C-alpha cells in the first residue's frame, strides 16, 4: 500500500487499508492489480481518472494517422504534368502520408502496358531522394498501381 503522502506503507490487510483511506477522506485505488501482492494507493479517485484521461488525450493528439493519398495518371502523361504530380506527391510524403500512384489504361492502351511501367519507373527515380517503394508495381484490372512511403 502507498499512503496519501506518496510514501510506501508496506503490506497491509484490506480492512486496515480501507479504514486509513476513510480517515483521510480519500479512496483506496488499486494501481497495479497484476502485481504480487497488488499495489493500492490512497488518493482521490476522481482526480486520478481525470489526469489519466488527460494523458490519453495528449498521447492521441501527438499521434499521426497515416493517410494514403492517390495520384492518378494515364500512360501518355506528358513530362510537365508528371513533374507537377510528383511535386504534389513530394508534399504528401513530407506530411508523412503514403502515396499511391495509379496509371489508368483505356481501350487499346492496354496493349502497351510497358508505357505505364516506364512512367512509374520515372516516378521512382524522381522521388528516390525522399521516398521508397512500399509495394511494387502491380497490374489490377485496367490500373497499374504502386505505393510509396517516406524513407
C-alpha positions in Angstrom: 0.0 0.0 0.0 1.1 3.5 -0.7 -0.1 6.3 1.6 -1.8 9.6 0.8 1.6 11.4 1.1 3.1 9.1 -1.5 5.3 7.1 0.8 5.2 3.3 0.8 3.5 1.9 3.9 4.1 -1.8 3.2 1.8 -4.9 3.0 -1.4 -4.1 4.9 -4.7 -6.1 5.2 -7.5 -4.7 3.1 -9.7 -3.7 6.1 -6.9 -1.7 7.6 -6.2 0.0 4.2 -9.9 0.9 3.8 -10.0 2.3 7.3 -6.9 4.5 6.7 -8.5 5.8 3.4 -11.7 6.7 5.2 -9.8 8.6 7.9 -8.0 10.6 5.3 -11.3 11.2 3.5 -10.0 9.7 0.3 -10.4 6.5 -1.8 -8.4 3.3 -1.9 -7.4 2.8 -5.5 -5.8 -0.4 -6.9 -2.9 0.8 -9.1 -1.3 -2.4 -10.2 -3.7 -5.4 -9.9 -1.3 -7.8 -11.7 1.5 -7.4 -9.2 2.0 -9.9 -6.4 0.7 -8.6 -3.9 -1.5 -6.0 -5.7 -0.4 -2.3 -5.2 -3.0 0.1 -3.8 -2.8 3.8 -3.1 -4.8 6.2 -1.0 -5.9 9.1 -3.3 -8.8 11.0 -4.7 -10.2 8.7 -7.4 -11.9 11.5 -9.4 -8.7 13.3 -9.7 -6.9 10.1 -10.7 -9.3 9.4 -13.6 -9.2 13.0 -14.7 -5.4 13.0 -15.0 -5.5 9.6 -16.7 -7.9 10.8 -19.4 -5.9 14.0 -19.8 -2.7 11.9 -20.5 -4.7 9.7 -23.1 -5.9 12.8 -24.9 -2.4 14.2 -25.1 -1.0 11.0 -26.5 -3.8 10.8 -29.1 -3.0 14.4 -30.1 0.6 13.6 -30.8 -0.4 10.5 -32.9 -0.4 10.9 -36.7 -2.7 8.7 -38.7 -1.2 7.6 -42.0 -3.4 8.5 -44.9 -3.0 7.0 -48.4 -3.1 9.8 -51.0 -3.7 8.7 -54.6 -2.3 10.3 -57.7 -3.9 9.2 -61.0 -2.2 9.3 -64.3 -2.6 8.0 -67.9 0.1 6.1 -69.9 0.7 9.2 -72.1 1.0 11.7 -69.3 3.5 14.4 -70.5 6.7 15.3 -68.7 5.5 18.7 -67.3 2.3 17.1 -66.0 4.3 14.3 -64.4 6.6 16.8 -62.7 3.6 18.6 -61.3 2.1 15.4 -60.0 5.4 14.4 -58.4 5.7 17.8 -56.7 2.3 17.1 -55.1 3.4 13.6 -54.1 6.5 15.1 -52.5 4.4 17.4 -50.4 2.1 14.4 -49.4 5.2 12.4 -48.4 6.7 15.3 -46.4 3.4 15.3 -44.4 4.0 11.6 -43.5 1.3 10.2 -45.8 1.7 7.3 -48.2 1.2 8.0 -51.9 -0.5 5.5 -54.3 0.3 6.1 -57.9 -2.3 4.7 -60.4 -1.9 4.6 -64.1 -5.3 4.1 -65.7 -5.5 2.4 -69.2 -8.3 2.9 -71.6 -9.1 0.9 -74.8 -6.1 0.0 -76.9 -3.7 1.4 -74.4 -3.9 -2.0 -72.6 -1.8 -3.5 -75.4 1.1 -1.3 -74.3 1.5 -1.9 -70.6 5.2 -1.0 -70.8 4.3 2.7 -71.1 2.7 2.6 -67.7 5.6 0.7 -66.2 8.1 3.3 -67.7 6.0 6.1 -66.2 6.1 4.6 -62.7 9.8 3.9 -63.0 10.3 7.6 -63.8 8.3 8.5 -60.7 10.5 6.2 -58.6 13.6 7.9 -59.9 12.2 11.4 -59.3 11.3 10.6 -55.7 14.3 8.4 -54.9 15.8 11.0 -52.6 13.0 11.1 -50.1 10.8 8.0 -50.7 11.0 4.3 -51.1 8.6 1.8 -52.8 6.4 0.1 -50.2 4.5 -2.2 -52.6 5.9 -2.7 -56.1 4.2 -2.2 -59.5 1.1 -4.3 -59.8 -1.4 -4.6 -62.5 -5.1 -4.8 -61.3 -7.8 -4.8 -64.0 -7.2 -1.6 -66.1 -5.0 0.0 -63.5 -1.3 -0.3 -62.7 -0.5 0.7 -59.1 2.4 1.3 -56.8 2.6 2.6 -53.2 5.5 4.8 -51.9 6.3 5.9 -48.4 8.8 8.3 -46.8 12.3 6.8 -46.2 
